[in-house]
């Protein structure tokens, strides 16, 4: 047994270790990784319903939507899309995390085999399936193909192929091409269904080397640039099929998908014009979305733009885009987080999609802080 003197010495050593760890964390070492783990635990604690196995859409029960006469208390598919990509990013920085399969299994509750092509509906099918959104299915396809690239698990290549097949039912020649936003709604063609559509097609090309996928990607890419790009290089939200009027809202995720599409096209073709376009989009978006040092729109929207910035960094070593994003992230971590380690900003509620977005951001910054000097770079 230890005597009192030895016990006191051991206790002092433990305290010093803990204290030094806290000092190290405050100085930046593994800061984002710690935030990532804390947020993931908070999401599971607050949003995951242990009884049903589903995720709640909103933390506050009074804000859970009633639609078509049914209370929709559980997550929309969109939020699980956010969690699917986020958990994949967590697994990239923690190979023992073992999270994506659980989210993928949860997504199966939304599977709708209805013709013309099976896909995933906006809500749990056996409860109230609702509509099928092309962009939701594309986000699933993108995450699935990311997982396939990382693990080689053919289940996720099959998933990417299924999502490609479903999204192509959104294509017609109205307005010269492009993809609709949601099934059986022909009112508009949106950047949010065309930008990720380019990425799904490009990732399928990378996985299979089949020219048809690259041809599809270029067709959608060219149409989106022609119809929806702003004069400053960002992207409008949509174009109406009836009169070709433009929905002029500008969101970070729309620029993010098109920025990343250019990076992929540069990698695939070697054509410098795509890299130049990616840098142009990065420059325009940095000023527009982060010029005031805070997030202009939702966390998940910003997570998609961060994908583009991080991908561009492989070929264009300027850290200014990451550092500009970091200022907004650090402000959110300081000002938007409550004592439950949950986030809300700009009047938003405590919902799952934004927490999935923040989790992805923190996982990506965990990788960035491990590989770049984010504190001393200018």
GIFENVEN-V992478 format. One record per backbone hydrogen bond with DSSP energy under -0.5 kcal/mol. CO is the residue of the C=O (numbers start at 1). NH is the residue of the N-H. E is the energy in kcal/mol with one decimal. If there is no record, write none. Layout:
((CO	NH	E) (CO	NH	E))
This chain:
((3	7	-2.6) (4	8	-2.4) (5	9	-2.1) (6	10	-2.6) (7	11	-2.4) (8	12	-2.1) (9	13	-2.2) (10	14	-2.3) (11	15	-2.4) (12	16	-2.4) (13	17	-2.4) (14	18	-2.6) (15	19	-3.0) (16	20	-2.9) (17	21	-2.2) (18	22	-2.1) (19	23	-2.4) (20	24	-2.5) (21	25	-2.4) (22	26	-2.3) (23	27	-1.5) (24	29	-1.6) (25	28	-1.4) (28	31	-1.6) (30	34	-2.2) (31	35	-2.1) (32	36	-2.5) (33	37	-2.4) (34	38	-2.2) (35	39	-2.5) (36	40	-2.5) (37	41	-2.2) (38	42	-1.9) (39	43	-2.7) (40	44	-2.3) (41	45	-2.1) (42	46	-2.3) (43	47	-2.9) (43	48	-0.9) (44	48	-0.6) (47	49	-0.6) (47	56	-3.5) (48	50	-0.8) (49	53	-2.6) (54	49	-2.9) (55	75	-2.9) (57	352	-2.0) (59	61	-0.6) (60	63	-1.9) (61	64	-1.3) (65	67	-0.5) (65	72	-3.9) (67	70	-1.8) (70	67	-2.8) (71	73	-0.9) (72	65	-0.5) (73	57	-2.0) (73	58	-0.6) (76	79	-0.6) (76	80	-1.1) (77	81	-2.2) (78	82	-1.9) (79	83	-2.0) (80	84	-2.5) (81	85	-2.0) (82	86	-2.2) (83	87	-2.8) (84	88	-1.5) (85	89	-2.0) (86	90	-2.1) (87	91	-2.3) (88	92	-1.4) (89	93	-1.1) (90	93	-0.6) (90	94	-1.4) (94	97	-2.2) (99	103	-1.5) (100	104	-2.9) (101	105	-2.4) (102	106	-1.7) (103	107	-2.2) (104	108	-1.0) (106	109	-1.4) (107	110	-2.3) (108	111	-1.4) (109	125	-2.1) (110	121	-3.2) (112	119	-2.4) (119	112	-3.5) (122	77	-2.3) (124	127	-1.4) (124	128	-2.8) (125	129	-0.8) (129	122	-0.5) (129	123	-1.4) (131	122	-2.8) (131	133	-0.5) (132	183	-2.8) (133	137	-1.6) (134	138	-1.9) (135	139	-2.6) (136	140	-1.8) (137	141	-2.2) (138	142	-2.9) (139	143	-2.3) (140	144	-2.8) (141	145	-2.4) (142	146	-2.0) (143	147	-2.5) (144	148	-2.3) (145	149	-2.2) (146	150	-1.8) (147	151	-2.8) (148	152	-2.6) (152	154	-0.6) (153	156	-1.5) (153	157	-0.7) (154	158	-2.5) (155	159	-1.6) (156	160	-1.9) (157	161	-2.4) (158	162	-2.4) (159	163	-2.4) (160	164	-2.2) (161	165	-2.5) (162	166	-2.2) (163	167	-2.5) (164	168	-1.8) (166	169	-1.5) (167	170	-2.0) (168	171	-1.2) (170	180	-1.7) (173	176	-2.4) (174	177	-1.2) (178	172	-1.1) (179	190	-0.7) (181	134	-1.8) (181	135	-0.9) (182	185	-1.4) (185	182	-0.5) (187	241	-2.4) (187	242	-0.5) (188	181	-1.0) (189	239	-2.1) (190	193	-1.2) (190	194	-1.3) (191	195	-3.0) (194	198	-2.0) (195	199	-1.4) (196	200	-2.6) (197	201	-2.2) (198	202	-2.5) (199	203	-2.8) (200	204	-2.1) (201	205	-2.0) (202	206	-2.4) (203	207	-1.9) (204	208	-1.9) (205	209	-3.3) (209	211	-0.6) (210	213	-1.3) (210	214	-0.9) (211	215	-2.6) (212	216	-2.2) (213	217	-2.4) (214	218	-2.4) (215	219	-2.1) (216	220	-2.5) (217	221	-2.8) (218	222	-2.6) (219	223	-1.8) (220	224	-2.6) (221	225	-2.2) (222	226	-2.1) (223	227	-2.6) (224	228	-2.5) (225	229	-0.9) (228	236	-3.0) (230	233	-1.7) (234	230	-2.5) (235	251	-0.5) (237	191	-2.4) (237	192	-0.6) (238	247	-2.6) (239	189	-2.2) (240	244	-1.6) (245	240	-3.0) (246	248	-0.9) (247	237	-1.6) (247	238	-1.3) (249	237	-0.8) (249	251	-0.5) (251	254	-0.6) (251	255	-1.2) (252	256	-2.1) (253	257	-2.1) (254	258	-1.5) (255	259	-2.7) (256	260	-2.3) (257	261	-2.0) (258	262	-1.7) (259	263	-1.6) (260	264	-2.6) (261	265	-2.5) (262	266	-2.2) (263	267	-2.3) (264	268	-2.5) (265	269	-2.8) (266	270	-2.2) (270	272	-0.5) (271	274	-1.4) (271	275	-0.7) (272	276	-2.5) (273	277	-2.0) (274	278	-2.2) (275	279	-2.3) (276	280	-2.2) (277	281	-2.5) (278	282	-2.4) (279	283	-2.7) (280	284	-2.4) (281	285	-2.7) (282	286	-2.2) (283	287	-1.6) (284	288	-2.1) (285	289	-2.9) (285	290	-0.6) (286	290	-1.5) (287	291	-1.1) (290	293	-1.7) (298	302	-2.0) (299	303	-2.1) (300	304	-1.5) (301	305	-1.4) (302	306	-2.5) (303	307	-1.6) (304	308	-1.2) (305	309	-2.1) (306	310	-3.0) (307	311	-2.2) (308	312	-2.6) (309	313	-1.5) (311	314	-1.4) (312	315	-2.0) (312	316	-2.1) (318	321	-0.6) (319	323	-2.8) (320	324	-2.3) (321	325	-2.1) (322	326	-2.5) (323	327	-1.6) (324	328	-1.1) (325	329	-2.4) (326	330	-3.2) (327	331	-1.8) (328	332	-2.1) (329	333	-2.6) (330	334	-1.5) (331	335	-2.7) (332	336	-2.5) (336	344	-1.4) (338	341	-1.9) (342	338	-2.5) (345	348	-2.6) (349	351	-1.7) (350	59	-2.6) (351	355	-1.2) (352	356	-2.6) (353	357	-2.1) (354	358	-2.4) (355	359	-2.3) (356	360	-2.1) (357	361	-2.3) (358	362	-2.6) (359	363	-2.1) (360	364	-2.6) (361	365	-2.4) (362	366	-1.6) (363	367	-1.6) (364	368	-2.2) (365	369	-2.8) (366	370	-1.2) (367	371	-1.0) (368	371	-0.6) (368	372	-2.1) (372	374	-1.3) (373	377	-0.7))
